[in-house]
Amino acid sequence: MKEDKNIERLIRESLKVENTSYDFSDKVMKQIKASDRKEEIALTSLVTKYAMESPSADFTSKVMSGLQKSPSIVINPVIIGKKAWVVIIALLSAFVYYVISSAGSGGTETAAYADFMERVGERFNQAGGSLTSQLPEMLTNPIFALSMFALSTLLLLDYMLKRRKVSLI
């Protein structure tokens, strides 16, 4: 029993509420405000010491003039290589030579073109044996040949003009 009374007494003593002074909360608030003022002063000094500099009034014009002075190099990538152009020119020259030489023989242009296609078919038959000599009708049309000639000429002209621009820079 005595032990129980001792335990109860210890519990009561630990549960006692301390009586604080009347101005206790005012003192605590004054200390908090004082520490807040110190932090504010320290933060203000840091911000003023390490503040970012504002650019000058003509900053943008100086940057833009610097950009305009630098040379601009424009390089267009080559789509068709030199070897391909050599092959295109060789085939085109052979075709033009054939058309000119066969046109002088007195036949019409379509007959000369059809004769050319027959010879090409014969060559395929000799080379492979299993290849047919019949070409699709679209390939035997003279308009197709003229279109291919015009396309090749335009591609060659485009290549030459792009190459000239790059060499001037």
Sequence and secondary structure as in RCSB ss.txt:
>XXXX:A:sequence
MKEDKNIERLIRESLKVENTSYDFSDKVMKQIKASDRKEEIALTSLVTKYAMESPSADFTSKVMSGLQKSPSIVI
NPVIIGKKAWVVIIALLSAFVYYVISSAGSGGTETAAYADFMERVGERFNQAGGSLTSQLPEMLTNPIFALSMFA
LSTLLLLDYMLKRRKVSLI
>XXXX:A:secstr
 HHHHHHHHHHHHHH      TTHHHHHHHHHHHHHHHHHHHHHHHHHHS      TTHHHHHHHHHHHS     
   SS HHHHHHHHHHHHHHHHHHHHHHTTT  HHHHHHHHHHHHHHHHHHHHSSS S   TTTT HHHHHHHHH
HHHHHHHHHHHHHHHHHH 
